[in-house]
Amino acid sequence: MTVVTFHVGSVLCGAEVDCVQEVLRHQELTPIPLAAAATPGLLHLRGQILTAIDLRSVFDLPARDSGTKPVCVIVRKGELAASLLADRIGEVVEVEPDAIEAPPTHWQGPMREYSRGVTDRSDQLLLLLDAMRILDIESSQDASQDEIN
């Protein structure tokens, strides 16, 4: 399987290339009033409005330095799309399916919930994200906003 890698703090993450529409440098976001920290704003991309999902917030990592701008990894599955905010882009790599293992049992919470598995990549663990589960963050945020309104 072909994977696009990117860094979120010290975590090396990856998403299947079939789910990644494109990678963009930092884009200005329109803030969402009363939104959760994981969804800090909306991104206007060629006529489409995408929810930005901050992976640092999702994974309970410290906020990025104020002078550091995130990159946008645009993921899409069918009609669902979102911008994953990461710290920097990595590379496109091949991962053998038999090299993918279940996440470590001691991992709890979002890193386990949103991963398809892990693999060793150049002496660093590569967390393979489940794009559909990540996109569920956006729809759960939409549902929360509907309940407020």
C-alpha positions, 0 to 999 in steps of 0.5 A: 500500500502507498502511504503519504506520511506527515509529522504531528509533534514527534508522531510520524503519521500516514494516510493511504495515498488513495484517501489523500487529495492533496497537501497544501502549505498553511492556509488561513482558517475561518474560526468556528464559534463554539467549536471543539479544539479539534476543529479550529476552523473552516478552509475554503478550497476552490469553492468547497468548504472543509473542516480543519481537524487539528491532529495535535488536539485530537492526539492530546499533544501540546499546541504548536508554537505560535510562530509555526504554521501547520500544513494541510493534508486534504483527505477525502472518502467519497463525499466526505472531505476534511483538512488534517492539520499536521506540523510538516509533510514527510514522504510517500512510502510503500508499506507492505500489508504484512508489516502492519501490526495492531497498535500497542495494547498500552495505547489508549484513546485517540491514537488507538481509536483513529489508527489502522495499525502501526509499522516500523519505518526507519527506526520510527513507528509509523502510525497508519491513520484510518481516514474514515474514522478521522472524517467522523470527527467532522460529522460528530462536530456537525451533530454537536453544533446541530444540538446546540442550534 
